[in-house]
Amino acid sequence: MLFEGVDLLDVTGPPEVFSLARRETEDAAGYEVVLAAVAMDPVTTAAGVRVLPDATFEHLSARRIDTLIVPGAVEIDGRRRIRAVTDPVVVEWVRRLAARTRRVTSVCVGAHVLAAAGLLDGKRATTHWSTARQLADEHPAVEVDADPIFIREGDVWTGAGISSCLDLSLALVADDLGEAVALRVARQLVMYLKRPSGQSQFSVPLEQVSTTRRVEDLRHHILGNIAAPLTVADLAAHAHVSDRQLTRIFKTELGTTPYAYVESARVEAARQQLESTDATLERVASACGFGTVDTLVRAFRRRLDTTPTEYRRRFRTGAA
């Protein structure tokens, strides 16, 4: 959806992901992106770039829509505070079009539009951290959680701030075409990992960029063999260096120890399983290299200050 003052990346980010998804699948037919507005006139975004609609909201009202993506817009008040703004005309169109849509999503402060249309009542939702308090104050029927980068509540998805539109779009691709396609798209976007929904609050040091091919190889080896022992000796043998040299390499390149990095990688893998599957804690612990549930719980408390059970309750993204 397009409207005056909309954030540019909110509009252009998701189509880029869907375009790459088409390229990464054998079936050339995939997503058809339609930019719609009240009229066919150019829409001026917050960045000053003008965008041409493909259709009007009226035209779409006669069609079935697979995914309705609602971006947002903000204004700055006299105290330099950011506030989300909603156009009543756009809100009414969202309400009407949602009835013909398989799933509805918001990007960044677009959650305020969904809330104004009554689509988030009784649901947990996220938005850009800077307007989360506003969303909670204006819509008490919405359970606002500014921690995750996206939240799925049935067929309603909400995304957090700006660049997380890419993470939300990747999650939609994974839901439609599978994790493997979404990961290939993430690589094309030069996103090292496809971030799960809780990433913004619970980040682990897996996104640091290395300057050496040896460390990049080690990182990929760890992620590809997460259930293996992965001791310092194992990693040193893989890299053809001594244990002491391996520790020095990790400290210099990644600012951490091999043990700490492996534990972070395992916590990351466990988080993704807890978010996207109904696997038991025993199975998650085994698949992610922790061995026992007690070890898994201790790692979660140490890294995330929560338990695996509590994490799953808060960040489960959909039905298994």
Secondary structure, DSSP 4 states (H G I P E B T S, - for coil): ---TT--HHHHHHHHHHHHHHHHTSS-S-------EESSSS-EE-TTS-EE--SEEHHHHTTS-EEEEEE---EEE-TTS-EEE---HHHHHHHHHHHTTEEEEEE-GGGHHHHHHTTSSTTSEE---GGGHHHHHHH-TTSEE--SSSEEEETTEEEE-STTHHHHHHHHHHHHHH-HHHHHHHHHHTT-SS---TTTTTS--TT-PPPSSHHHHHHHHHHHHTTTS---HHHHHHHHTS-HHHHHHHHHHHHSS-HHHHHHHHHHHHHHHHHHH----HHHHHHHTT--SHHHHHHHHHHHHSS-HHHHHHHH--S--
